[in-house]
Amino acid sequence: MQSPIFAYNEQQTQDRWSLQNKQMLRVALEGHDDILARKGTMVAYQGLVEFDAEYQSNDQARARAHTGEGLDLMRCHGQGTVYLANLKQHIHVMEVDQDGLTVDSSYVLAMDSSLHHEVIAVDSLYGISGSGKYQLNITGRGRIALMTSGMPLLLQVTPDKYVNCDADAIVAWSTSLRVQMQAQTHSSGVWRRRGSTGEGWELSFMGSGFALVQPSELLPPQGAQIGSGLAAQYGMGQQGARGQNQGNVWS
């Protein structure tokens, strides 16, 4: 049998974490150093590999209930190779060190079980209830696989060059950065996107580190009733700046 499809063979490598292609992750398991992966993202595996639902602590469950931010994980362990993918999204493997990584949970595919994650809040400059943004703070040492819709852009932040990113396009950033969520500079603009430009909430990063953005924005429908109270009337209610498919925030 012959076909061009046979060019897509398994990519052999000695690396524990590697990309089979831009949209599929390959992780080698050796009986120790389990990995945690997003539930349902296994597309294939070889060898004696087991998949177990990961236990959520009471604190993690409470944070998830209040903020909508959190991870539904499965533990992958055993001897063999596991392949992970999610909706053809592009995958990027990063090394987490002592500086830590702050990330939107929607873009986490997998990570070493040695890493710790907890929910943190990014407050609005205007202090408007329901308009804040919640993220995951990843600490420890290990690797994490992030997903983006398309190829991302990594922006370097320095003390003399701060960076502003759309709150719906940001994927991750260095935890050491100072972050402020903001809208327009005048208060009347807080409740609407910038005139007719369609631009709304953004995150401003200061310090030394990086910010990772993707070429895609997930936004709530304009004027949609997606929450409760005044903020919901302007598309900033229960789901805040993150859009309908991105979880909830306190309101």
Residue pairs with C-beta under 8 A, 6 or more apart in sequence:
8 21
10 20
10 26
11 18
11 19
11 20
11 21
11 26
13 26
15 28
16 27
16 28
16 30
16 33
17 25
17 26
17 27
17 93
17 143
17 145
18 25
18 26
18 27
18 93
19 25
19 26
19 91
19 93
20 26
20 83
22 90
22 91
23 85
23 88
23 89
23 90
23 91
24 43
24 83
24 84
24 85
24 91
25 83
25 84
25 85
25 91
25 93
25 109
25 110
25 145
26 81
26 82
26 83
27 35
27 76
27 81
27 82
27 83
27 84
27 110
28 80
28 81
29 35
29 47
29 49
29 76
29 77
29 78
29 79
29 80
29 81
29 82
30 79
31 77
31 78
31 79
33 112
33 113
33 114
34 75
34 76
34 77
34 113
35 75
35 76
35 77
35 82
35 110
35 111
35 112
35 113
36 54
36 71
36 73
36 74
36 75
36 76
36 110
36 111
36 112
36 113
36 115
37 73
37 74
37 76
37 82
37 84
37 109
37 110
38 71
38 72
38 73
38 74
38 84
38 86
38 108
38 109
38 110
39 53
39 72
39 73
39 74
40 74
41 84
41 85
41 86
41 109
41 110
42 51
42 74
42 76
42 82
42 83
42 84
43 83
43 84
43 85
44 82
44 83
45 80
45 81
45 82
45 83
46 80
46 81
47 78
47 79
47 80
47 81
48 78
48 79
48 80
49 76
49 77
49 78
49 79
49 80
49 81
49 82
50 76
50 77
50 78
51 74
51 75
51 76
52 74
52 75
52 77
53 73
53 74
53 75
54 73
54 74
54 75
56 64
56 70
59 118
60 70
60 118
60 119
63 69
63 70
63 118
63 119
64 70
64 119
66 250
67 119
67 121
67 134
67 247
67 248
67 249
67 250
68 134
68 239
68 246
68 247
68 248
68 249
69 105
69 119
69 134
69 135
69 136
69 247
70 105
70 119
70 136
71 105
71 108
71 117
71 136
75 113
76 82
76 110
84 91
84 109
84 110
84 145
85 91
86 109
86 147
89 109
89 147
89 148
89 149
90 147
90 148
90 149
90 150
90 151
90 152
91 109
91 145
91 146
91 147
92 145
92 146
92 147
92 148
92 152
93 143
93 144
93 145
94 101
94 143
94 144
94 145
94 146
94 172
95 142
95 143
96 111
96 115
96 138
96 139
96 140
96 141
96 142
96 143
96 144
97 141
98 141
99 174
99 175
99 176
99 209
100 137
100 138
100 139
100 174
100 175
100 176
101 137
101 138
101 144
101 172
101 173
101 174
101 175
102 120
102 135
102 136
102 137
102 138
102 172
102 173
102 174
102 175
102 177
102 179
103 135
103 136
103 138
103 144
103 146
103 171
103 172
104 135
104 136
104 170
104 171
104 172
104 242
104 246
105 135
105 136
105 247
106 242
106 245
106 246
106 247
107 146
107 147
107 148
107 171
107 172
107 214
108 136
108 144
108 145
108 146
108 147
109 145
109 146
109 147
110 144
110 145
111 117
111 138
111 142
111 143
111 144
111 145
112 140
112 142
112 143
112 144
113 142
114 140
114 141
114 142
115 138
115 139
115 140
115 141
115 142
115 144
116 138
116 139
116 140
117 136
117 137
117 138
117 139
118 136
118 137
118 139
119 134
119 135
119 136
119 137
120 134
120 135
120 136
120 137
121 132
121 133
121 134
122 132
122 133
122 134
122 135
122 179
122 181
122 203
123 132
123 180
123 181
124 131
124 132
124 181
124 182
124 201
125 180
125 181
125 182
125 183
126 182
126 183
126 187
126 190
128 190
128 231
128 236
129 229
129 231
129 250
129 251
130 227
130 229
130 231
130 232
130 236
130 237
130 238
130 240
130 249
130 250
130 251
131 181
131 190
131 201
131 231
131 236
131 240
131 241
131 249
132 181
132 240
132 249
132 250
133 167
133 181
133 201
133 203
133 240
133 241
133 242
133 249
134 247
134 249
137 175
138 144
138 175
139 175
146 171
146 172
146 212
148 171
148 212
148 214
148 216
149 214
149 215
149 216
150 214
150 215
150 216
151 215
152 171
152 212
152 213
152 214
152 215
153 212
153 213
153 214
153 215
154 210
154 211
154 212
155 163
155 165
155 210
155 211
155 212
155 213
156 209
156 210
157 163
157 173
157 174
157 177
157 205
157 206
157 207
157 208
157 209
157 210
157 211
158 208
159 206
159 207
159 208
162 204
162 205
162 206
163 204
163 205
163 211
164 202
164 203
164 204
164 205
165 202
165 203
165 205
165 211
165 213
166 199
166 200
166 201
166 202
166 213
166 217
167 181
167 200
167 201
167 202
167 203
167 241
167 242
168 200
168 201
168 217
168 218
168 219
168 241
168 242
168 243
168 246
169 213
169 214
169 215
169 216
169 217
170 203
170 211
170 212
170 213
171 212
171 213
171 214
172 211
172 212
173 179
173 203
173 205
173 209
173 210
173 211
173 212
174 207
174 208
174 209
174 210
174 211
175 209
176 207
176 208
176 209
177 205
177 206
177 207
177 208
177 209
177 211
178 205
178 206
178 207
179 203
179 204
179 205
179 206
180 203
180 204
180 206
181 201
181 202
181 203
181 204
181 241
182 201
182 202
182 203
182 204
183 189
183 190
183 200
183 201
183 202
184 190
184 194
191 234
191 236
192 234
193 199
193 200
193 222
194 200
200 219
200 235
200 241
201 236
201 241
203 211
205 211
217 243
218 242
218 243
218 244
218 245
218 246
219 243
220 226
220 235
220 239
220 243
220 244
221 235
221 244
222 235
223 233
223 234
223 235
224 235
224 244
225 232
225 233
225 237
226 232
226 235
226 237
226 238
226 239
226 244
227 236
227 237
227 238
227 239
227 251
228 237
228 238
228 251
229 237
229 251
231 237
231 251
232 238
232 251
237 251
238 248
238 249
238 251
239 246
239 247
239 248
239 249
240 248
240 249
242 249
